[in-house]
Amino acid sequence: MSNPETYAPGAADLAHVRKDGETWTLVLTKDLRHPPEKVWRALTEPAHLREWAPFDASAGFGTVGTVNVTWVGTTAPVEARITRVEPPKLLEYSSSGNDMRWELEGRDGGTRLTLWAVIDRRFISMGAAGWHISFDVLERLLDGTPIGRMAGATAMQFEGWQRLNAEYAQQFGIELPKW
């Protein structure tokens, strides 16, 4: 495993927000150097999710149905209802009333990964900062130089997360959230 202390996130340029009335959707996009099939496994298999995602899953996300997820920093699992699975291109699920959509588009031997996540407006910059870091951790995992998962309260104490949170809040035109 690579040293996570050498990791510093880049500019806050992975995310933007779509607003539809009171519904705010966080959209993050990252180009990865790996084929969609490899990225798909990282998005759907519990062993891979444990390495980069901000939650653990009781089962895989490869079929329509339900999976229990436990978000980092919590102890109670919540149900995720998987509603659409089109390997290795599309995954949709809902958990705690928040819809998530993952799209994988093959490009030049790699994958453009896009996440749409409906999120409470009060936490949108925090979510952008957290997912930004998770995407970076995913990239390093896929590259074979894992740095370990950074999520929840541990990530929030990280200077890089705090900077991203502030930058995304400014970009989205919202007040910096208090936690």
N, C-alpha and C positions, 0 to 999 in steps of 0.2 A: 504494500500500500504506500502511495506517495504521502508526503508530509502535508496534512491539511493546513498547517501554519504558513505554508508558502503560497496558498491560494488567495488571490485577490480578485473579486469580480470586476468585470469591465464596466463600461458605461451602462446606464439605465436605458438600454435601447431595444430590449426584447419585447416590451409590453406596450399595449395601448388599451383604451377603454371604449366600449360601445354602450351607449345609453339608449334605452327604450322606456320612456316614462321613468318610473321608479326602479326599473330593473337595470342593473349595471353588470356588464359582462367584461371580464378581464380576458384579453387575447394576448397570448405569448407565442412567438415564433422563433425557432432556432434551426439553423441548418447544421446537420450532423454529417460526418464523413462515412457513415455506415449505412448499409442497405436497409430498406424498410423491414425486412424479415427479422433482422437483428434488433432493431429498435422496438418492433412489436413485442418480442420476447421480454424486453426490459419493461414494457408498459403493462404486460399481462401476467407475468409469472411472479408469484409471491417471493421467491428467493431473490430475484432481481430487484423487485420493488423495495425490499428491505435495505438495499444498498444505496438507494438514492431518493426515493419518494418520501413525502412527509407523513406517510402512514404505512401500517402493516396490513396485509390482507389475509383472511382465513383461507382463501382459495384463489384460483386464477380468474382473470377477467376475460377468458377466451370464449365464453358462451353466455347467452342470454340467461338471466336468472339473478340470484342474490348472492352477495358476498359480504361478510362482516369486515369492516375496516376499523382500525384503531389508530387515530391520529397521534403523532408523536406528542408526548406531554400529557396525554389523557390515558385513563385506564379503562373506560367503558367503550366497548365496540359499538359502532353504529352500522346499520344496514345500508349497503350500496345496492341499488337496483340497476342491473345492467340491462339496457334496453335495445342496444344495437351493437352488433359485432360483425365487422367485415374485414377479416385478416388479409393482408397486413396494412389496411388502409384507414379504417375508421372504428372508433370505440366510443360509445356513449353510455353514461350512467348518471344516476342521481343519488345523492347522499345528503341526509339532513336538509332536504329541500333545495339543495344546490345542484344544478345540472352541470355536467362536465362533458365536453366533446373533444376527442383527440383525433387529429387527422395526420396521416403520414403520406407524404407525396415523394415518390422517387424522383431524384434529380441528380444527374451527372454522377451516378454511382453511389450517391448518398441519399439522405432523407431530409426533407423539410418537415419538421415537427411543429404542429400548431395545436395549442390548447385554448379552448373557449371555456371559461369557468364563470358561472353566475355567482356573484359574491356581494355581500352586504357592502354598500357604499362606504360605510365607516371603516372598513378594513381593506379596501381595494389596493392602497399603496403597500400595505403590509403583505398582502397576498402576492402582489407583483414582485416584491423583494424576495419573498420566500420561494416562489416558483422560479424566479430568475436563478437563484442559487441552486435549487434542485436541478434545473436544466444543465447548469455547469457541472454539477456532480455527476449527472447522468452521462454527459459527454466524456468526462474523464474515465468513468466506469467502462463505457463502450470502447474507449481508446486503449484500455488495458492498464491505465494508471490511476486506479481508484484512490480517492481521498477520504472516503467515508461520508456517510449521510450527515448533513447539516440541516436540522429542522427544529421547529418549536422554539422553546425558550433558549436553547443553546445557540441557535442561529440568530435570534434577536439580540443576543449579547455581543455578537460578532460585529466589528466596526464596519465591515463591508455591507452587512445587512442594513445597518443603521443609515449608511450613506445612500444605498439604493432606495430605502423607504422614503427618505427625504427627497431624493431626486424624482422618484415616481409621483409623490404627492404634489410636487411642484408642476410636473408635466400634466397631471390630471386635473390641476386647478382645485385641489382640495386642501384643507388644513392638515398639517401633520398629525396623524392620530396619536392619542395618548393611550398608553397601556399600563 
